Amino acid sequence: VETTLVDLLDHLCQDEKTMETYLWLFQELNAHSVYHLLGSVEQDSLLISGMFDILLPPYHMWEMQRRMPRATHICDCWSSHFTLLEHPEIVLKYMRSSLMQWGLLTATDQHSISKKRAWPRHHLGDGVVH
């Protein structure tokens, strides 16, 4: 059975109890938010998002980057919530670059990892928004 976003929304709005439960979930998630603590994250961080992610839209990552003093945000214009699975070459490119910049990966390590790649290369024009 193929389910679409419209089907999901129809289900959520089917009756008052279902809608109330769905909205309660967001209240609970908000009650456990650590957004106010992001400014205290001192670790270098790489935030990766997909432009078509409806579960965690890119603007959340832009807001996180704005609050985190040492964060870098990469938004892949061609993926959704599963950027790592949809475009692993883009994720690995920016992970390698960040790890090298932070001194956690050497050029020798990078060359060794590149030789072991198990998936084909795809050139997507890098559809990335910085």
C-alpha positions in Angstrom: 0.0 0.0 0.0 1.5 3.3 -1.1 1.0 6.1 1.5 1.4 9.7 0.5 1.7 12.8 2.7 -1.9 13.7 1.9 -3.0 10.2 3.2 -1.0 10.8 6.4 -2.6 14.3 6.9 -6.1 12.8 6.1 -5.4 10.2 8.8 -4.3 12.7 11.4 -7.3 14.9 10.8 -9.8 12.0 10.7 -11.1 12.7 14.2 -10.6 14.9 17.2 -8.8 12.3 19.3 -6.2 11.5 16.6 -5.5 15.2 16.1 -5.3 15.8 19.8 -2.7 13.0 20.2 -0.7 14.2 17.3 -0.5 17.8 18.7 0.3 16.5 22.2 3.3 14.7 20.7 4.7 18.1 19.5 4.1 19.6 23.0 6.1 16.7 24.5 8.9 17.1 22.1 9.1 20.8 22.7 9.2 20.2 26.5 12.5 18.3 26.0 14.1 20.8 23.6 17.7 21.7 24.2 17.7 24.5 21.7 18.7 27.0 24.5 21.9 25.0 25.1 23.2 25.0 21.5 25.3 28.1 22.2 27.3 26.2 24.8 28.4 23.5 22.3 32.2 24.1 21.9 33.0 21.2 19.6 33.5 21.6 15.9 30.3 20.3 14.3 29.1 19.4 10.8 25.4 19.7 10.2 24.0 18.0 7.1 20.5 18.4 5.8 18.4 17.7 2.8 16.3 20.4 1.1 13.3 18.1 0.8 13.4 16.9 4.4 9.9 17.3 5.8 10.8 15.6 9.2 13.6 18.0 10.0 13.5 20.9 7.5 16.8 22.6 6.6 15.8 25.8 8.4 16.2 23.9 11.7 19.8 23.2 10.8 20.3 26.9 9.7 19.0 27.9 13.2 21.3 25.4 14.9 24.3 26.7 12.9 23.4 30.2 13.9 23.4 29.2 17.6 26.4 26.9 17.5 29.6 29.0 17.3 31.8 26.3 15.6 29.2 24.6 13.4 29.2 24.3 9.6 25.9 23.5 7.8 25.7 21.8 4.4 22.3 21.5 2.7 22.0 19.0 -0.2 19.5 20.4 -2.6 18.6 17.0 -4.0 17.9 14.9 -0.9 15.4 14.5 1.8 15.7 13.1 5.4 18.1 10.4 4.2 21.0 12.4 2.7 23.6 9.9 3.8 21.7 7.1 1.9 20.6 9.2 -1.0 24.0 10.9 -1.7 26.8 9.3 0.3 29.4 10.9 -1.9 28.3 14.4 -0.9 28.2 13.5 2.8 31.6 11.8 2.7 33.1 14.7 0.7 32.2 17.2 3.4 33.0 14.8 6.3 36.5 14.3 4.9 37.0 18.0 4.4 35.8 18.8 7.9 37.9 16.1 9.5 41.0 17.3 7.7 40.3 20.9 8.6 39.9 19.8 12.3 43.2 17.8 12.1 41.4 14.5 12.7 42.2 13.0 9.2 45.4 13.2 7.3 45.9 13.2 3.5 47.3 9.7 3.8 44.2 8.5 5.6 41.9 10.2 3.0 43.7 8.5 0.2 43.5 5.1 1.9 39.7 5.5 2.5 39.1 6.7 -1.1 40.7 3.5 -2.5 38.3 1.4 -0.5 35.1 3.0 -1.9 32.4 0.4 -2.5 29.8 2.5 -4.5 30.1 4.2 -7.9 30.8 7.9 -8.2 28.0 10.1 -9.3 28.4 13.6 -10.4 25.4 15.7 -9.4 26.9 19.1 -9.8 27.3 19.0 -6.0 23.8 20.6 -5.4 24.9 22.0 -2.1 23.9 25.2 -0.3 26.4 26.5 2.3 
